[in-house]
Amino acid sequence: MADFDGFAPIEAIFYTVFHPTEGTKVSHQVPLGSIVAPPWGSEFEASQEPLFDFDVVKNYIIPKGPLCNRLITLKVDQYSLVGYPVQITAPHYARNSFSFNFCFVFNYGANTIPFESAIRRLGRMFKNLEEQYHILSKKEDMVFFKNFQSSSTANAVLPDNIAESASLDDQLAARASSIDSNFTPSIASFSQLAIDLDNNINSSTPIGVSTKNGNVMTLESIESLIQQIYQDLNNYSECLIPVDSGNSVDIKLLPLLPPPPRVNPEDVPISTVQLNTMVDVNWDPTMLKILPYIDGINSIKRISLLADADYWVVKSCIQHLMYYKCITITDIFQFSNIYAPTADIDLFLKDPNMATDCQAYVVSASQFDDIPFDTCNNPLGNNSSAKTSTDNISGTSRNRNSSTASLRSGKRTVVLPSKAKLFYLYRSLHQGQTVRNWFKEHRDELEYIDVRRLLTFGVLRGLIYRVESYPLVDSLLLKDSNQASMFGTLADRLTPTREPTLRTLMRRRNSANVTDEQRLQISELSRLLESSKSFDAICTEMSLDRKSVETLLRTMGPFNVVNS
Amino acid sequence: MSFLPNPCLLGILLSISTHNGPQLVFHYPPKPKDFGFKATPFALDNDLLDSDESSSDEDSDTSSVTDEAVGKNDSNIFQDPNYVSGQTLLDLLDEQDRRRAAKEARRLMKESKKNSISSNPRTSSEINSLRSSDHHHHHHNKKSENKVFGFDVEFLSEIVTPPRQMCNSRFELAVDDMAFLGLPIHINEEGQWRTSAPKTGKHSKRSKGSNISREEEVEMLEEEEGDVEEGASTENTMSMFNIVFVMNPPVVEFNHRIDEMFHYVVSRLAMVLRYEQAKSDYVWLESQKILKVKEQNEDLSINELYDKILKESSLAQTIAQCFKSISTSNIADLQIQDKMISLQIPLKKQFKSLPPKTEPVLPGSFLASTAIDETSTEEEEENIGYMALLLLDDAEKIVSELKIEQGSQLAQFIKSISPTLSLYSLSQSNGMEPLQVASFAKHLIYWRRARAVVPLNPKSVFIVSPMAPLHNLGERIISFRQEFPSLPSLPSFLSLLSNAKPRSFMAIIPSKDHKGIYLDALSWLMRYGYVTQLLIFVWLKIPNRIKIAVEEDLEREGLTKKTKDSKFKFADLSTDATGKEKTGNRSGSSSSSQIRSVWNGQDMVIEEEDEDDTILLEPERATAVERRWISKVIKGQPPEQAALFHKLVRYLNGKTPLELVMLKENISRHDVRKLLHGINDYIISVKHW
């Protein structure tokens, strides 16, 4: 992926809760001291000054209800904070609700989008865990519960484990007095508590949280969890941290790619990677079916015909491959095509690798001595003659020619064209000149060069562009506007018609013996002409070659061809 | 990044903070859509450009397969349209196909009533298409009428009123994929809005009740009408205001769209308002007006209320105007007190290189490597004096739209603009400084009124641009016909230009008398992006015999004893990779230029052709040896040719088109042709736009 340059580093992660008496406070943070000065006195040395003033933003970190359970991104100072504040309302909490947020800190301009779904998921997961097991609220001490002091009302308010809560609450009450604000000792008491709790849960919930070894909370502390997320994501762009036997924090960062662009039936996919080496068992059957036909020659429509697959499915497959940049789109190669240099043709001189790549790509064993030019312009090619001709260009011709050559000499010398020659060939393309004529003019220089590959390389690298031809019929283009009728006739009169006598002649003749099939074709053609489609698009859509389309057009009246 | 404009502006809020706490004074539109905090899906298709195409595609696009998929996945897709992964991609594509029709209808509708005041600028088809099955999509229900963007008004005012430490710098809060963007302005420690403006300190006598006190204030203000300015400064209890733009850009271009909006619109508007607030308490006075109208007319329907507010308050009008213009990618011309400011997010309508075919662009975009826009380098801008301006509209109309005084110098200048005259000659005929003309020109370009082009000349060559907007030609055919009734129709004209080898424009002008009208037609075609000029770019190429000759000279002079190395670089890059790497991807391990390989079972020998020519990319920065080559090239030419050559040699770098070189150095076409003919063996030219 050329346009992807790694994920933004996480500057810090912190976990905040709304404390019933102390309000919003940062419970855990990595790196230590990045958000607030560490509360544990001199035992831990803060590694840094706080990145920003937490008090200023705390109302956005633990916000009021309407902002909760949504991904919140806030820019402050030089940083961008991304969090998913969660608020759980339940009567057994001290303030009838419990609020927390796992918040990630990035640099101001960082692209936080790849992290967003992970942060959202993290918040949602802990929301569920908290709702079911109070995994967070019980972590530190019991101040989050109403029954902190007395267990008398507990039976009524703890909804999850009504039957067991009495015993649990007794324990809680017993411990509550001994728990001081120090965090570390509470872990010991808590693990005991957790086991008890877990036994209860196990009997009442089918989730089957493992209890056998008593490690229902492998989550040692939130501190170590966020520490690990912080390190793993920054170092490996992924993490896999079990929380308990049923839950884990699994994050894999993926770059966000823009959706693939729209493709047309006449577009020709060409692979940028070895597609067949990437196939695995999970691949879509249609995808497997079309792979052999993605060769830089077949249009999408033709691929669907060749592979006998539905066009819309094929189109989706092609877009899928485009999304992962496995293919790009070029045009249908025909000898009637016109190509011309773009403003970026100088890249061939300036990019040190391009000329070498081009040499390697275009060198060919043989000249195209016997290409049947005139049958090449059927882009859809569902008749056999056009099919063989396009195949010829792709390589079978090579096969045949080289074999004849080898019969003569046994060994063949191929001259790698010089870079200057390739450049001159590109610059010699211009508007108003078909490939056929260009080829005739440069026949000698094009020895050992695969013309199709030369042109495809130029188009894909933006050195040259395909000049598309559009047949335009004034009266059809004016159809929509209310002045159409007036201008239709006016246009007819004023358009310099090539051979008006012939035209009227054709018309007269055709009105007499136009077949039903032709009439259908004409109506389809008119529809396509109204939206100014190129010849390639029309030929593909109608499964006709350009000559037949031109013949049809002539029966319809005067038309202009614009090459753009 | 998409080239299409996509402001994604959902609404604009004005919140203030007084001693009564934060307050949402005004928002526009009256009933903004919140899209359930979802981002605008990234538009794949180009329905803005080719409605015919997409609608004709539509019938077939939503064939049975896609319909099924849509029915099944409707709600899932909306969950996260932008976090599309491989698995959901197909779903998304189907979904987007389906929505194309709805979006198109909306676009057309929008366009048709772009300028009408509409409280509900979007059509019902859009609402239907965008309303997901999510539960928080009941903004049309009665009960949520006082919700704005899905929030209670009081709560909304709280979240867009950040604490003071976050003020006077960019404020950006995103709730899911909906962003609130502003530049909150807070009074400073001395109670002043700006450090310069002296103000009396604020006092807080009216902080007890909320509504009553404000009403009293308003009344008192009315009593003191005659002396508003002084009264205002003493009554001012507002400590902060924030103009907040609410946006939901597509996730893939989220940061880009937000930055764009902040840079071009939000920050500029906020600064102007701060200035006016400091000067005359403008924001506070207008806020009071709006709040008063709101209080007095609680029983009115929201539309009637907004009509009243917009009539009363110029700030409300400004906000509404700003929303309407910016959200439709137009220029917002805002009147704030006695000041006029214009705001816009610049459109990408000029391209130096051809964008990929799959990338949608604005119709009528102009393709020219000489284009000058706000991304141009200084070097490119230096050329502007030799370029002409192509007005994108009628000169009179531009003068009146820009509210330039008739008869002023600028108006004179605009009226004298012609695409055939360079700015330099314009400045002479108008008696203006070239620098001033250049700055006027850049102004017109920035504000979408003009485009810099190489002065039109019938001897130049023009081609139909590969970006020509050939879709929806109907209307253009008609307007071309109206403008130039005596000329061939637009398609025939384009056909004339494009069906042969490119030739000078003169070739299609039937007679001298037609020259004027054909040139007018040409500038019309360029204005709408149908046609672009084919320019000539030249490099020097040094064949081997020159190089060998120079080498022999050097040996003779005893400057080098090196055995001759016949491998010259193909282009004079500082990296010599091109010269050395001859094997490319082939499995070549031999040091000779012969590689054996097996091709289709045949034993094959690949020989590399010797590079003959070296192309000098930067003759201006030629090395000593290269300079000798260059002088060898011109040797034997008549002295006046040689002089001309030395004048031109720095332009033979493939960057400056000859057409512009002729103007810059004031050399005739004939002389240039003669020179290039003389050194034909040593130049290589390419023709592109």
Interface residues (C-beta under 8 A of the other chain):
Chain A: D53 V56 V57 N59 Y60 P63 K64 P66 L67 R70 L71 I72 T73 L74 K75 V76 G109 N111 I113 E116 S117 L254 L256 L257 P258 P259 P260 P261 R262 V263 D310 W312 V313 S316 Q319 H320 Y323 Y324 I329 A340 P341 T342 A343 D344 I345 D346 L349 K350 P352 N353 A355 T356 D357 Q359 A360 V363 A365 R398 N399 S402 S403 A405 S406 G410 K411 R412 T413 V414 V415 L416 P417 S418 K419 A420 K421 F423 Y424 R427 H430 Q431 G432 Q433 G462 Y465 V467 E468 Y470 L472 D474 L477 L478 K479 D480 S481 Q483 A484 F487 L490 A491 L494 T495 P496 R527 E530 S531 S532 K533 N560 V561 V562 N563 S564
Chain B: F37 F42 L44 D45 N46 D50 D52 E53 S56 D61 S63 V65 T66 D80 N82 Y83 V84 S85 G86 L89 L90 L92 L93 D94 Q96 G150 F151 D152 F155 E158 I159 P162 P163 Q165 M166 R170 F171 E172 L173 A174 V175 D176 A179 V251 V252 E253 F254 N255 K352 S353 L354 P356 K357 T358 E359 S369 I463 V464 S465 P466 A468 L470 H471 N472 L473 G474 E475 I477 I478 R481 P488 S489 P491 S492 L494 S495 S498 N499 A500 K501 P502 L534 F537 W539 K541 F570 A571 L573 T575 A577 T578 E581 K582 G584 N585 R586 W599 N600 Q602 D603 M604 V605 I606 E607 E608 E609 D610 E611 D612 D613 I615 L617 G654 K655 I684 S685 V686 K687 H688 W689
